[in-house]
Amino acid sequence: MSFALKGVAYITGAGSGIGQSAAYSLARQGVRQFALLDRNPVTSTIQELKKNHSNIEIDDIQIDVADEKAVDHSVERAVKNFGRIDYAFNNAGIGGALNTTDKIEREDFERVLSVNTTGVWLCVRAQIRQMLKQEKLSDSYRSYRGSIVNMASMYGIIGPSAQVPTTAYATSKHAVIGMTKADAVAMAPQGIKINAICPGYVATPLVGTTMNKGSLMDNERLKVPLTRFANMEEIADCVAFLHSEASSYMIGTSLLADGGFTIQ
């Protein structure tokens, strides 16, 4: 899959999982300037990018996306280093405990929302403010001042099953989809494209630490018509698509990549 992307990418949660794979996918499409953000070091991501691509420029920023000042500073820093932000992927998130509402402590519920929802909103706000200051990369009618992709989930569209009571997580991802739609409507006339990606189950470190292995995971896998979980690269390529001119007529969409899980 090739989209011939040019410009600057800003990716949160880039140290592992889908964020890391998104960096690799965007680099394969031609992006050579990256602001890579994570709470943990992004060393392995940087090493892999530099091993496979020449003339690559990377600024790694350690950040908690729930920290307003840190988020604003990270965007300012990326622009200072690279001049602009063209492709933002707000991917950082946490799973939270597998509990129903009656069993969740308030601080646990609010922590999930602070990262998955408020953290995304803080990033989007800072990115929009910057993108409004910059011109489109080209004169093409399919070009934008900038493209933003927010990490949602199939559980932002459907409710989790009784066997997977991800109440806080589902709440946070429904909110991300609502935010994406509202911002997309407001910003499309201003030349900023905003969409969300809604993966189903993906073989990520987050899935491994959030859910116990064994019968539960096997049962969930069997609900997927493809009978397997997604590879991280498959989701990353969807992110690259949403950033490309191939999706130029898509705004405010919640792109499902769930192996058919939600159609049953």
Secondary structure as GFF3:
##gff-version 3
##sequence-region A 1 264
A	DSSP	beta_strand	8	12	.	.	.	ID=ss1
A	DSSP	alpha_helix	17	28	.	.	.	ID=ss2
A	DSSP	beta_strand	33	38	.	.	.	ID=ss3
A	DSSP	alpha_helix	43	52	.	.	.	ID=ss4
A	DSSP	beta_strand	57	62	.	.	.	ID=ss5
A	DSSP	alpha_helix	68	82	.	.	.	ID=ss6
A	DSSP	beta_strand	87	90	.	.	.	ID=ss7
A	DSSP	three_ten_helix	101	103	.	.	.	ID=ss8
A	DSSP	alpha_helix	106	113	.	.	.	ID=ss9
A	DSSP	pi_helix	114	118	.	.	.	ID=ss10
A	DSSP	alpha_helix	119	131	.	.	.	ID=ss11
A	DSSP	beta_strand	146	151	.	.	.	ID=ss12
A	DSSP	three_ten_helix	154	156	.	.	.	ID=ss13
A	DSSP	alpha_helix	167	187	.	.	.	ID=ss14
A	DSSP	three_ten_helix	188	190	.	.	.	ID=ss15
A	DSSP	beta_strand	192	199	.	.	.	ID=ss16
A	DSSP	alpha_helix	205	210	.	.	.	ID=ss17
A	DSSP	alpha_helix	215	222	.	.	.	ID=ss18
A	DSSP	alpha_helix	232	243	.	.	.	ID=ss19
A	DSSP	three_ten_helix	245	247	.	.	.	ID=ss20
A	DSSP	beta_strand	254	257	.	.	.	ID=ss21
A	DSSP	three_ten_helix	261	263	.	.	.	ID=ss22
###
